């Protein structure tokens, strides 16, 4: 008997004896199993997966909090995780139960109304584990289980009511540089994860596991091996250590059964050390959820040399162009271009792309395929320094965009006026060691002359291909994932002043802000319990936000000290 059942049993006996009142039912007593149907059509008040819906919109239809009253929103509870480093996961909420993850592979269940701790799972990590990115980006829910990927390259299933381990499966060998930071994707009885570790010379892949048993279902490499289409784009044996990691949860189209994933940098970073296009690094790949077969792909840039990982999953949205409707994949790239692609069951076609920040590497794009032509003076190589824009952290890094179906605008957390430089050196592969082909001292960042700001929040009309408005953040970079709502609002943190803000979704006007304990790099969400709409986010600076902060401080920008420490903040309208 678990502790909750024991406590209820004691309370019932005590009630019969007339000594104490009965205990009120807690949120775990009403926990509803998460079915495939609920994942495809979630209730308005729940946030059941990474971006709430499979299309990755980051949109909540809730409208109790709106542009007219958001100024009256106040903190209603908070919870300190007791952990430092980057807190990037969304609070996932199912019928009043909130699940968060933290760095160091912890999962915490909370009462979403009160903040009371329900249970905590702490994974014992290996002492020899190297954590290049000490973070975790959330859980997946399916049935009565909670799934999490770990930095020691396991996938773990927990009982949603107790937090007890149900099963765990090794996905790869962490000692070779493999690890997991993403929230898993659950669909059709499977739980899928992608493998991080491009900087260690892994061979990236996606893997699926049976949700009930943990039994491996399929594994698909993002770098084609011998006999597979695209293998010829890797010179010699470079495909074995070529990177192409998968960092961020994919999107999924139930109508076709295809999931869409972004892939990261090729390894090592220096393109002249691995001749060829290097498919499918820096791409979007379409994977059949049932079989794991790669059905199609599109490479955003070939033979990549700038560490522009295109790891964010594209949003799935219908775009109106030229009198027709495109079932689209839309991606705001780390390479600084906003990409619109057309998806079908067996093909991805190029539609349009244009820069959303300063970009000086691409001279042109092929109008049919989208393949860029490079300015060779902007391509770094072994013993060759090159300066380029945007910086290696890109026009937009991993933080997800959001799309609002009411405004038909997509909101991009961008970084403008940041450029950088790289100069490569010859590197030999050693398992588990950095394999980037660049000395740390030869990784540089610059601010474009005359720049008056860096971070931006941009709104784009995808039908017209035009930017509608921009909010600028002076000398702070922007690492803020975006939430948009049916109340006509856009929520985002991401700046080094520790503010979490709300903007008017139509105009971009700032309507509300509140300071948190640390910088907000967590994914915001909105949910409802007992008729009250809440907005929740994790605050906790670290990882690349902190690393970029240090680089900018050396340049005289972004000199604020941002304290670490993870806290969940939950807001609602003042009663």
matplotlib code that plots the C-alpha trace (Angstrom):
import matplotlib.pyplot as plt

x = [0.0, 1.4, 1.6, -1.4, -3.6, -2.4, -3.2, -6.7, -7.3, -6.3, -8.4, -11.4, -11.1, -10.6, -13.7, -15.8, -14.4, -15.3, -11.8, -10.6, -12.2, -11.8, -8.9, -9.9, -9.1, -5.8, -5.0, -3.4, -6.7, -8.3, -5.4, -6.7, -4.7, -3.3, -4.7, -3.7, -7.0, -6.3, -2.8, -4.3, -7.1, -6.1, -8.6, -8.2, -7.2, -4.4, -0.8, 0.0, 3.2, 6.2, 4.4, 0.9, -0.1, 1.6, 1.9, 4.3, 2.3, 2.9, -0.6, -3.2, -6.8, -7.5, -8.7, -9.6, -6.3, -6.3, -4.9, -7.4, -6.7, -3.2, -1.9, -3.7, -1.8, 0.2, 2.3, 0.1, 2.7, 6.3, 8.5, 12.3, 13.8, 17.0, 19.1, 21.3, 22.0, 19.6, 15.9, 14.4, 11.5, 7.8, 5.5, 3.4, -0.1, -2.7, -5.9, -4.3, -1.0, 2.1, 5.3, 8.6, 12.1, 15.4, 19.1, 20.6, 17.7, 15.1, 11.4, 9.1, 5.3, 3.4, -0.2, -0.8, -3.2, -1.2, 2.4, 2.4, 5.1, 3.5, 6.7, 10.2, 12.4, 16.1, 18.3, 21.8, 24.1, 27.5, 30.4, 32.4, 29.6, 30.6, 27.7, 28.3, 24.7, 23.4, 19.7, 16.5, 13.6, 10.7, 8.6, 6.2, 2.9, 1.1, -1.3, -0.5, 3.3, 5.7, 8.7, 12.0, 15.3, 18.5, 22.0, 23.5, 21.6, 18.7, 14.9, 13.0, 9.3, 7.8, 4.4, 2.5, 0.9, 3.8, 7.0, 8.2, 10.4, 8.4, 11.2, 14.4, 16.3, 19.8, 19.7, 23.4, 26.8, 27.3, 31.0, 31.1, 29.5, 25.8, 23.2, 19.6, 18.3, 14.9, 11.4, 10.4, 7.6, 4.8, 2.6, 0.9, 2.1, 5.7, 8.0, 10.7, 13.9, 16.8, 20.4, 22.5, 26.3, 27.3, 30.3, 31.6, 31.5, 28.6, 26.5, 23.1, 19.9, 16.3, 15.0, 11.5, 10.5, 7.3, 5.5, 4.3, 7.4, 10.3, 11.2, 13.2, 10.9, 13.2, 16.4, 17.0, 20.3, 20.4, 23.5, 23.0, 25.2, 26.5, 23.9, 21.5, 20.6, 22.8, 25.7, 27.8, 27.7, 30.2, 33.8, 35.5, 34.7, 33.5, 29.9, 30.8, 31.6, 29.6, 27.3, 23.8, 22.4, 18.7, 18.2, 14.6, 11.2, 9.7, 6.4, 3.9, 1.1, -1.5, -3.0, 0.1, 1.8, 5.0, 7.0, 9.4, 12.7, 15.4, 19.0, 22.2, 25.8, 28.0, 31.2, 33.8, 32.7, 35.2, 33.6, 36.9, 37.5, 34.4, 33.9, 30.5, 27.0, 26.9, 23.2, 21.2, 23.0, 21.3, 18.1, 14.5, 13.8, 10.4, 10.2, 7.3, 6.3, 5.4, 8.4, 11.1, 11.6, 12.9, 10.4, 11.9, 14.2, 15.3, 18.7, 18.8, 22.5, 25.1, 28.6, 28.0, 30.9, 29.3, 27.7, 24.3, 22.4, 18.9, 17.6, 14.2, 11.3, 9.3, 5.7, 3.0, 0.6, -1.4, 0.1, -1.8, 0.4, -0.3, -4.0, -3.3, -2.9, 0.4, 0.5, 3.7, 6.7, 7.8, 11.2, 13.0, 16.6, 19.7, 21.2, 19.0, 16.5, 12.7, 11.9, 8.6, 8.5, 5.6, 5.1, 3.3, 3.4, 6.6, 8.2, 9.3, 9.4, 10.9, 8.5, 10.2, 12.9, 14.1, 16.4, 14.9, 18.2, 21.4, 22.9, 26.0, 26.9, 24.2, 24.6, 21.4, 19.0, 18.0, 14.4, 13.3, 15.3, 16.3, 19.9, 22.1, 25.1, 27.9, 30.2, 33.4, 35.1, 32.5, 33.3, 35.8, 38.2, 41.3, 43.8, 41.4, 39.6, 36.3, 33.9, 30.2, 26.7, 24.7, 27.0, 27.4, 24.4, 22.4, 19.5, 17.5, 18.9, 16.8, 14.0, 10.8, 8.7, 4.9, 2.0, -1.4, -4.3, -6.3, -3.7, -2.1, 1.2, 4.3, 6.5, 10.3, 12.7, 15.5, 19.0, 20.0, 23.4, 25.4, 28.2, 31.2, 34.3, 35.9, 39.3, 39.7, 42.5, 43.0, 41.4, 41.6, 38.6, 38.7, 35.5, 33.9, 36.2, 35.3, 35.5, 34.8, 38.0, 38.3, 40.3, 38.0, 40.2, 39.4, 35.6, 34.7, 31.7, 31.3, 28.6, 27.8, 29.1, 26.5, 24.1, 21.7, 20.2, 20.6, 17.5, 14.2, 10.8, 9.5, 6.0, 5.7, 2.6, 3.3, 0.7, 2.4, 5.9, 6.2, 7.4, 4.6, 6.3, 9.4, 10.1, 13.8, 15.7, 18.7, 21.9, 20.4, 20.4, 17.2, 16.9, 13.1, 10.8, 7.5, 3.9, 0.8, -2.8, -6.4, -6.5, -4.4, -1.2, 2.4, 4.5, 8.3, 11.3, 14.8, 16.5, 19.3, 17.3, 15.3, 11.9, 9.0, 6.7, 3.4, 2.9, -0.1, -0.2, -1.5, 0.7, 3.7, 3.0, 4.4, 1.4, 2.9, 6.2, 7.4, 10.9, 11.9, 14.8, 17.0, 16.9, 13.9, 15.0, 12.1, 9.2, 6.1, 2.7, -0.9, -3.4, -6.7, -7.7, -11.2, -12.1, -8.9, -6.4, -2.7, 0.5, 3.6, 7.3, 10.6, 13.3, 16.9, 19.8, 22.6, 24.1, 24.4, 22.5, 25.2, 28.0, 26.8, 26.3, 30.0, 31.1, 29.0, 30.3, 33.8, 32.7, 31.1, 27.5, 25.2, 27.2, 24.5, 25.2, 22.4, 22.1, 21.4, 18.8, 15.7, 12.2, 8.8, 6.7, 2.9, 0.7, -3.1, -5.4, -5.6, -8.7]
y = [0.0, 3.4, 6.3, 8.1, 5.0, 4.4, 8.0, 7.9, 4.6, 6.0, 9.1, 7.0, 4.9, 8.1, 9.6, 6.6, 7.0, 10.7, 12.0, 13.8, 15.2, 13.4, 14.4, 16.3, 14.6, 15.7, 16.2, 12.8, 11.2, 12.7, 12.0, 11.2, 8.8, 10.6, 9.0, 9.4, 11.2, 13.7, 14.4, 15.1, 17.3, 18.5, 20.2, 23.9, 23.9, 21.4, 21.5, 17.9, 18.0, 20.2, 22.8, 21.8, 20.5, 18.3, 21.2, 23.0, 26.2, 27.0, 28.4, 28.2, 29.0, 30.2, 33.9, 34.7, 36.6, 39.0, 42.2, 44.3, 42.8, 41.2, 44.3, 42.7, 39.4, 38.6, 35.7, 33.1, 30.5, 29.6, 26.6, 26.5, 23.4, 23.6, 23.2, 25.6, 25.8, 26.3, 25.5, 25.2, 22.8, 23.7, 22.9, 20.1, 20.0, 17.3, 17.9, 19.9, 17.9, 19.8, 18.0, 19.8, 18.7, 20.3, 20.0, 16.8, 14.7, 15.4, 15.2, 17.0, 16.7, 19.6, 20.5, 23.0, 25.1, 25.4, 24.5, 21.7, 19.0, 15.7, 13.7, 14.1, 11.7, 12.1, 10.1, 9.0, 10.2, 8.7, 10.4, 10.5, 12.2, 15.2, 17.7, 20.1, 21.2, 20.6, 21.0, 19.1, 20.3, 18.4, 15.3, 13.4, 12.0, 8.9, 6.6, 6.7, 7.3, 10.2, 9.9, 11.7, 11.5, 11.9, 13.3, 9.9, 8.8, 6.8, 7.0, 6.6, 5.9, 6.9, 6.2, 9.5, 9.1, 8.1, 9.0, 5.4, 3.9, 1.7, 1.0, 2.5, 1.8, 2.8, 4.6, 5.0, 5.2, 8.5, 7.8, 8.3, 11.7, 10.8, 12.4, 13.5, 17.0, 17.1, 16.3, 13.0, 12.9, 10.4, 9.2, 6.0, 3.9, 5.0, 7.3, 9.0, 10.7, 12.3, 12.2, 15.2, 15.3, 16.7, 18.4, 15.0, 13.5, 11.2, 9.9, 11.4, 9.4, 9.2, 6.2, 5.0, 2.7, 0.9, 3.2, 0.3, -1.9, 0.2, -2.3, -0.7, -0.2, 1.4, 3.5, 5.9, 7.6, 11.2, 10.6, 8.0, 5.0, 2.9, 2.1, 4.8, 7.9, 10.7, 8.6, 9.9, 13.4, 12.4, 11.9, 8.7, 7.7, 11.1, 9.9, 7.7, 10.8, 13.4, 14.8, 15.8, 15.6, 16.0, 18.4, 19.5, 17.7, 17.1, 18.1, 15.4, 15.3, 12.6, 12.8, 11.4, 9.7, 11.7, 13.4, 16.3, 16.9, 19.5, 18.3, 20.1, 20.7, 18.4, 17.4, 18.7, 22.3, 23.0, 22.1, 21.4, 18.5, 16.6, 17.4, 17.1, 18.4, 16.3, 15.2, 15.3, 17.7, 21.1, 19.8, 19.0, 15.2, 13.5, 10.2, 7.7, 7.2, 3.6, 2.3, 4.9, 5.2, 8.6, 9.7, 13.0, 15.8, 19.3, 20.7, 24.3, 24.8, 22.3, 21.5, 23.7, 25.7, 28.1, 25.8, 26.9, 23.9, 23.9, 22.0, 23.6, 21.6, 23.4, 24.4, 22.8, 25.5, 26.2, 29.2, 31.2, 32.2, 33.1, 32.1, 28.7, 27.0, 25.3, 22.7, 24.1, 23.5, 26.9, 27.3, 30.4, 29.3, 29.6, 30.7, 33.8, 32.9, 32.3, 29.2, 28.1, 24.6, 22.5, 19.1, 16.0, 12.3, 11.7, 15.0, 18.4, 21.3, 24.7, 27.6, 30.7, 32.0, 35.4, 36.8, 37.9, 39.2, 40.5, 37.7, 38.1, 34.5, 33.5, 35.4, 33.9, 30.9, 28.7, 29.6, 26.0, 24.1, 26.8, 25.7, 28.7, 30.0, 31.1, 34.1, 32.1, 34.9, 34.2, 30.5, 29.6, 26.7, 25.0, 27.8, 30.3, 32.8, 34.1, 36.7, 36.2, 37.2, 36.0, 34.6, 30.9, 31.2, 32.3, 34.6, 32.3, 29.4, 26.6, 28.6, 27.9, 30.3, 30.5, 30.9, 32.4, 31.3, 34.5, 37.0, 34.5, 35.8, 33.9, 35.2, 34.8, 35.3, 36.8, 38.1, 40.9, 42.7, 39.8, 38.4, 36.2, 34.5, 31.1, 29.8, 26.0, 23.6, 20.0, 17.7, 13.9, 12.1, 10.6, 9.0, 11.2, 14.2, 17.5, 17.2, 20.6, 21.5, 24.9, 26.0, 27.7, 30.8, 31.0, 31.2, 34.9, 37.2, 40.7, 43.3, 45.0, 48.6, 51.2, 48.5, 50.0, 46.7, 42.9, 40.9, 41.2, 39.7, 39.7, 39.1, 37.8, 37.5, 34.1, 34.7, 38.0, 37.1, 40.5, 41.4, 43.2, 44.5, 44.2, 44.7, 45.5, 44.8, 47.2, 45.5, 42.1, 39.0, 37.1, 33.5, 33.5, 30.7, 32.1, 31.4, 33.0, 32.8, 33.2, 36.3, 38.1, 37.9, 36.9, 35.9, 35.7, 36.1, 35.5, 38.8, 39.3, 41.8, 38.8, 40.1, 37.9, 39.9, 40.0, 41.8, 42.6, 39.9, 42.3, 45.4, 44.2, 46.8, 45.7, 45.3, 43.7, 42.6, 41.1, 40.3, 36.8, 35.4, 34.6, 34.8, 33.1, 30.6, 28.2, 27.5, 29.3, 27.6, 28.4, 26.1, 26.2, 24.7, 25.2, 27.9, 29.9, 30.5, 30.4, 31.3, 29.3, 29.4, 28.3, 30.9, 29.7, 31.1, 29.0, 27.0, 29.0, 32.0, 32.4, 31.7, 34.3, 36.7, 36.3, 36.9, 40.0, 41.3, 41.1, 43.4, 45.8, 44.7, 42.8, 43.4, 42.6, 39.7, 37.1, 34.8, 31.2, 29.0, 27.3, 28.5, 27.8, 30.9, 30.7, 33.8, 34.5, 37.5, 39.3, 38.2]
z = [0.0, -0.9, 1.6, 0.1, 0.4, 3.9, 4.9, 3.4, 5.2, 8.5, 8.0, 7.1, 10.3, 12.3, 10.8, 11.9, 15.4, 15.3, 16.1, 13.0, 9.8, 6.5, 4.3, 1.2, -2.1, -3.6, -7.3, -7.6, -6.6, -9.7, -12.0, -15.5, -17.7, -20.8, -23.8, -27.5, -28.0, -25.3, -26.7, -30.1, -28.7, -25.2, -23.0, -22.9, -19.3, -19.5, -20.9, -21.6, -23.5, -24.4, -26.6, -25.5, -28.9, -31.5, -33.9, -31.6, -31.5, -27.9, -27.8, -24.9, -25.8, -22.3, -22.2, -18.6, -18.4, -21.3, -22.7, -20.7, -17.2, -17.3, -15.4, -12.4, -12.5, -9.4, -8.1, -6.3, -5.4, -6.0, -5.5, -5.2, -6.9, -4.8, -8.0, -10.0, -13.7, -16.6, -15.8, -19.3, -18.9, -19.2, -16.2, -17.8, -16.2, -16.2, -14.2, -11.4, -11.2, -12.4, -13.5, -13.9, -14.5, -13.4, -14.2, -12.7, -13.9, -11.3, -11.8, -9.4, -9.1, -7.6, -6.8, -9.6, -7.5, -4.3, -5.1, -2.5, -3.2, -4.2, -5.0, -6.2, -8.3, -8.0, -10.4, -9.2, -11.9, -12.7, -11.0, -14.3, -16.3, -18.3, -18.6, -21.4, -21.2, -17.6, -18.2, -19.0, -21.1, -19.6, -19.5, -21.7, -20.4, -21.7, -19.8, -16.1, -16.7, -16.8, -19.1, -18.9, -20.8, -18.8, -19.2, -18.7, -21.9, -20.3, -20.8, -17.6, -17.0, -13.6, -12.1, -12.4, -9.0, -6.9, -8.8, -8.4, -11.2, -13.5, -16.1, -17.4, -20.6, -21.7, -25.0, -25.6, -23.8, -22.0, -21.9, -25.7, -25.4, -25.8, -23.6, -23.6, -22.8, -24.6, -23.4, -25.0, -27.6, -26.9, -29.7, -30.8, -27.8, -28.3, -26.5, -28.7, -27.8, -29.8, -28.9, -28.0, -28.2, -31.5, -29.9, -28.9, -32.4, -31.9, -34.8, -34.0, -34.0, -32.9, -30.9, -29.9, -27.0, -26.2, -23.7, -21.5, -21.3, -22.4, -25.1, -28.0, -31.0, -33.6, -34.0, -36.9, -37.5, -38.7, -40.7, -43.5, -43.4, -46.3, -48.9, -47.5, -49.6, -48.7, -47.5, -50.5, -48.9, -46.3, -47.2, -46.1, -42.6, -41.4, -41.2, -38.1, -36.0, -37.9, -35.2, -36.4, -32.9, -32.0, -29.1, -29.0, -29.0, -32.4, -33.9, -35.0, -37.6, -36.7, -40.2, -41.8, -38.8, -39.4, -36.8, -37.7, -35.9, -36.2, -36.3, -35.2, -36.2, -38.1, -36.3, -36.1, -36.7, -39.4, -42.8, -44.6, -42.3, -43.6, -47.3, -48.8, -48.0, -44.8, -44.9, -42.7, -40.3, -39.9, -41.3, -40.7, -41.0, -41.3, -39.4, -39.4, -35.8, -36.3, -38.2, -37.7, -41.4, -42.6, -45.2, -46.3, -45.2, -46.0, -45.3, -44.3, -45.0, -46.3, -45.2, -42.1, -40.5, -38.0, -35.3, -36.5, -35.1, -36.5, -33.5, -33.0, -34.4, -37.1, -36.3, -38.4, -39.7, -42.8, -44.6, -47.3, -50.2, -53.9, -53.6, -52.2, -48.8, -48.0, -45.3, -43.9, -41.7, -40.4, -38.8, -37.5, -38.0, -36.1, -39.4, -39.2, -41.9, -41.5, -43.5, -44.9, -46.3, -47.6, -46.1, -47.5, -46.8, -48.7, -49.5, -48.1, -50.6, -50.3, -50.4, -49.1, -46.7, -45.7, -43.0, -39.8, -38.3, -39.9, -42.0, -44.2, -45.1, -47.6, -50.9, -52.4, -52.1, -55.0, -55.7, -56.2, -53.5, -51.0, -51.1, -50.1, -51.9, -49.5, -49.4, -49.1, -47.1, -44.3, -44.1, -41.4, -41.9, -40.5, -40.0, -41.6, -39.5, -40.7, -39.3, -39.8, -38.7, -36.8, -34.1, -33.5, -31.1, -34.1, -34.8, -32.6, -30.6, -29.0, -27.3, -29.2, -31.1, -30.6, -33.1, -32.3, -34.6, -33.7, -34.9, -37.4, -36.2, -35.2, -32.4, -32.6, -29.7, -31.7, -31.2, -33.6, -34.1, -32.8, -35.0, -34.3, -35.6, -35.7, -36.7, -36.9, -36.0, -37.0, -34.4, -33.9, -32.7, -29.2, -27.7, -25.0, -25.7, -27.4, -31.2, -32.5, -34.4, -32.8, -29.7, -27.2, -27.4, -31.1, -30.6, -30.7, -30.5, -31.7, -31.6, -34.9, -34.9, -33.9, -32.4, -29.9, -28.8, -29.0, -27.9, -29.7, -29.7, -33.3, -34.7, -38.3, -40.6, -42.3, -45.0, -46.2, -45.2, -43.4, -39.9, -38.1, -34.9, -32.9, -29.2, -28.4, -25.2, -25.3, -24.2, -23.1, -25.3, -25.5, -24.3, -23.8, -25.0, -26.0, -24.9, -26.6, -25.5, -26.4, -24.3, -26.9, -25.0, -25.6, -22.5, -22.5, -20.2, -21.6, -20.6, -18.1, -16.0, -14.6, -15.8, -17.0, -19.3, -21.1, -24.5, -26.6, -29.3, -31.9, -31.3, -29.2, -26.5, -23.1, -20.8, -17.6, -16.1, -12.9, -11.6, -10.7, -8.7, -11.8, -15.5, -17.2, -19.8, -19.0, -21.4, -20.1, -20.0, -19.1, -17.5, -15.5, -12.1, -10.6, -13.0, -12.5, -15.3, -14.2, -16.1, -14.9, -15.8, -14.4, -13.6, -13.5, -15.5, -16.8, -19.7, -22.9, -21.6, -19.0, -21.4, -23.8, -20.9, -20.0, -23.6, -23.8, -20.5, -21.9, -24.7, -22.3, -23.0, -20.8, -17.6, -15.2, -12.7, -13.1, -10.0, -10.5, -8.7, -10.0, -8.9, -10.4, -10.5, -10.9, -11.6, -11.7, -11.6, -8.2, -6.4]

ax = plt.figure().add_subplot(projection="3d")
ax.plot(x, y, z, "-o")
ax.set_aspect("equal")
plt.show()
